Amino acid sequence: MAVKIVRQPKKIALIGAPSSAAAFSLGSEKAPAALRAAGLVDRLQTAGYEVIDHGDCAPRLFADDEDHRRARNLSEIVAGLNDLKLRAELAVKSGALVLVLGGDCAQAIGLLAAARRYYHHLNLLWVDRDGDLNTPASTPSGRIDGMVVAHILGKGAPELVRFWGEPPLVREPDVTLFGLERLDPPEQEYLAKSAMRHSYAGDIQLQGGTRAAQEA
């Protein structure tokens, strides 16, 4: 049975996902706590939003994981995504704007999977200096942080590609990469053949941020 979601534009559902498991070093798992300590909730409330706090997922920490050099910390990442997905599904169903305070880029997979439970079609604006288009076959580091968009598009480690049962999470024509600065050769080759739209940081600076953002 389809679920009708009533959008609540003045409500924000807040979730913390303190993870560095997909990252390149420890530290990014501290981001949710740091943002909370800096007064994020108070500032959102002052701006006129009602904030519903769904708490923090269990921390998932960086490790070198030399036993899985092509896709490091994969089991820990998947465990964290399952935790986030359950919380995010409740948040999406409420109709509020869902705001995830993540540590690493992989958390986007959990949020998108939660949204896909209720929405058949998603668009993705990916703001990052890196393309994140590597896969375990092409990665120079083995860090999932550099492969997230590829997995959203249905390419890469089966555990992440199948995290959503009907990959891709988002179709290539519905993805825009915004602010690109660095691409590895396999990523350049992928992007040259892809239907994804993309904007390089240098072009955005020449064009002006406002205009570039409006076009994106």
C-alpha positions as CSV (number, residue, x, y, z in Angstrom):
1,M,0.0,0.0,0.0
2,A,1.3,3.4,-0.9
3,V,2.1,5.8,1.9
4,K,0.9,9.4,1.4
5,I,3.5,11.8,2.9
6,V,2.3,15.3,3.9
7,R,5.3,17.6,3.6
8,Q,6.1,19.7,6.7
9,P,8.2,22.6,5.3
10,K,8.8,24.2,8.7
11,K,9.9,21.0,10.4
12,I,13.4,19.5,10.4
13,A,14.1,15.9,11.3
14,L,17.7,15.8,12.6
15,I,19.8,12.6,12.7
16,G,23.4,12.2,13.7
17,A,25.6,9.6,11.8
18,P,29.0,9.8,13.5
19,S,31.1,7.8,11.1
20,S,34.6,7.8,9.8
21,A,34.6,4.2,8.6
22,A,34.5,5.2,5.0
23,A,36.9,8.1,5.3
24,F,40.7,8.4,5.0
25,S,41.5,9.0,8.7
26,L,39.9,9.3,12.1
27,G,38.1,12.6,13.0
28,S,35.1,13.0,10.8
29,E,33.0,11.0,13.3
30,K,33.2,14.0,15.6
31,A,31.3,16.2,13.2
32,P,27.7,15.6,14.5
33,A,28.7,16.3,18.1
34,A,30.7,19.4,17.0
35,L,27.8,20.8,15.1
36,R,25.4,20.2,18.0
37,A,27.8,21.8,20.4
38,A,28.1,24.8,18.1
39,G,24.4,25.5,18.6
40,L,23.0,24.2,15.3
41,V,19.6,23.2,16.8
42,D,19.2,26.6,18.5
43,R,20.0,28.4,15.3
44,L,17.5,26.3,13.3
45,Q,14.8,27.0,15.9
46,T,15.7,30.7,15.8
47,A,15.2,30.7,12.1
48,G,11.7,29.4,12.6
49,Y,12.0,25.7,12.3
50,E,10.6,23.0,14.6
51,V,13.4,20.5,15.1
52,I,12.6,16.9,15.8
53,D,15.8,15.2,17.0
54,H,16.1,11.5,16.2
55,G,19.4,11.1,18.0
56,D,22.7,9.7,16.9
57,C,23.5,6.3,15.3
58,A,26.2,4.2,16.9
59,P,29.7,5.5,16.0
60,R,31.5,3.7,13.2
61,L,35.3,4.4,13.2
62,F,38.1,4.5,10.7
63,A,40.5,1.6,10.5
64,D,43.2,0.7,8.0
65,D,41.6,-2.7,7.4
66,E,44.5,-4.2,5.5
67,D,42.6,-7.4,5.0
68,H,40.2,-5.7,2.6
69,R,42.4,-3.3,0.7
70,R,39.9,-2.8,-2.3
71,A,36.9,-1.9,0.0
72,R,38.1,-1.1,3.5
73,N,35.8,-1.4,6.5
74,L,32.9,-2.5,4.3
75,S,31.1,-4.6,6.9
76,E,31.3,-1.7,9.4
77,I,30.0,0.7,6.8
78,V,27.0,-1.5,5.9
79,A,26.1,-1.9,9.6
80,G,26.1,1.9,10.0
81,L,24.0,2.4,6.9
82,N,21.4,0.0,8.2
83,D,21.2,1.9,11.5
84,L,20.8,5.2,9.6
85,K,18.3,3.9,7.2
86,L,15.9,2.8,9.9
87,R,16.0,6.2,11.5
88,A,15.8,8.1,8.2
89,E,12.8,6.1,7.1
90,L,10.8,7.4,10.1
91,A,12.1,10.9,9.4
92,V,11.1,10.8,5.7
93,K,7.7,9.4,6.5
94,S,7.0,12.3,8.9
95,G,7.2,14.7,6.0
96,A,9.9,16.9,7.6
97,L,13.0,18.0,5.9
98,V,15.6,15.4,6.8
99,L,19.0,16.7,7.9
100,V,21.7,14.1,8.5
101,L,24.8,15.2,10.3
102,G,27.2,12.7,8.8
103,G,30.8,12.0,9.3
104,D,31.7,10.5,5.9
105,C,30.2,10.6,2.4
106,A,28.9,7.0,2.6
107,Q,26.1,8.1,4.9
108,A,24.3,9.5,1.8
109,I,23.6,5.9,0.7
110,G,21.6,5.2,3.9
111,L,19.6,8.4,3.5
112,L,18.8,7.9,-0.2
113,A,17.8,4.3,0.5
114,A,15.4,5.6,3.2
115,A,13.9,8.1,0.8
116,R,13.5,5.5,-2.0
117,R,11.2,3.5,0.2
118,Y,8.6,6.3,-0.3
119,Y,9.7,8.0,-3.5
120,H,10.3,6.2,-6.7
121,H,12.3,9.0,-8.3
122,L,15.1,11.0,-6.7
123,N,17.5,13.7,-8.0
124,L,20.9,14.2,-6.5
125,L,23.0,17.3,-6.3
126,W,26.5,16.2,-5.1
127,V,28.6,19.0,-3.8
128,D,32.2,17.8,-3.5
129,R,35.6,18.5,-4.9
130,D,36.0,14.8,-5.7
131,G,33.8,12.9,-8.1
132,D,33.6,9.8,-5.9
133,L,33.3,7.7,-9.0
134,N,35.9,5.0,-8.3
135,T,34.9,1.4,-7.6
136,P,36.9,-1.4,-5.8
137,A,38.4,-2.3,-9.2
138,S,39.7,1.2,-9.9
139,T,40.3,2.7,-6.4
140,P,43.9,3.9,-5.5
141,S,43.1,3.9,-1.8
142,G,40.4,1.3,-1.0
143,R,38.5,4.0,0.9
144,I,34.7,3.9,0.3
145,D,34.5,7.7,0.6
146,G,36.0,7.9,-2.9
147,M,33.4,5.5,-4.4
148,V,30.1,6.7,-3.0
149,V,28.6,8.2,-6.1
150,A,29.5,5.1,-8.1
151,H,27.7,2.9,-5.6
152,I,24.6,5.2,-5.7
153,L,24.7,4.6,-9.5
154,G,24.8,0.9,-9.0
155,K,28.5,0.1,-9.6
156,G,31.0,-1.3,-7.2
157,A,30.9,-3.6,-4.1
158,P,27.8,-5.8,-4.1
159,E,27.1,-5.2,-0.4
160,L,26.6,-1.5,-1.2
161,V,25.1,-1.8,-4.7
162,R,22.4,-4.1,-3.3
163,F,21.9,-2.1,-0.1
164,W,18.9,-0.8,-2.0
165,G,17.2,-3.9,-3.5
166,E,16.6,-2.3,-6.9
167,P,19.8,-0.4,-8.0
168,P,20.5,2.2,-8.9
169,L,19.5,4.4,-6.1
170,V,19.6,7.4,-8.4
171,R,19.8,7.3,-12.3
172,E,22.8,8.9,-13.9
173,P,20.8,11.6,-15.8
174,D,19.4,12.7,-12.4
175,V,22.8,13.3,-10.8
176,T,24.7,16.6,-10.9
177,L,28.3,16.8,-9.6
178,F,28.9,20.3,-8.4
179,G,32.3,21.8,-7.6
180,L,34.6,19.2,-9.1
181,E,38.4,19.7,-8.7
182,R,40.0,16.3,-8.6
183,L,39.3,13.2,-10.7
184,D,41.4,10.1,-11.1
185,P,41.9,8.8,-14.7
186,P,39.2,6.0,-14.3
187,E,36.8,8.7,-13.0
188,Q,37.5,11.0,-15.9
189,E,36.8,8.1,-18.3
190,Y,33.6,7.2,-16.5
191,L,32.4,10.9,-16.6
192,A,33.2,11.3,-20.2
193,K,30.8,8.5,-21.2
194,S,28.1,9.3,-18.6
195,A,24.8,11.2,-18.7
196,M,25.6,12.9,-15.4
197,R,25.8,16.6,-15.5
198,H,28.8,18.2,-13.8
199,S,30.3,21.6,-12.9
200,Y,34.0,22.2,-12.2
201,A,35.0,24.5,-9.4
202,G,37.1,26.7,-11.7
203,D,34.1,27.2,-14.0
204,I,31.8,28.0,-11.0
205,Q,34.3,30.7,-9.9
206,L,34.4,32.3,-13.3
207,Q,30.6,32.1,-13.7
208,G,29.8,33.2,-10.2
209,G,28.4,31.0,-7.5
210,T,24.8,32.3,-7.6
211,R,24.4,31.8,-11.3
212,A,26.1,28.4,-11.3
213,A,23.9,27.2,-8.4
214,Q,20.7,28.4,-10.2
215,E,21.7,26.5,-13.3
216,A,22.6,23.4,-11.4
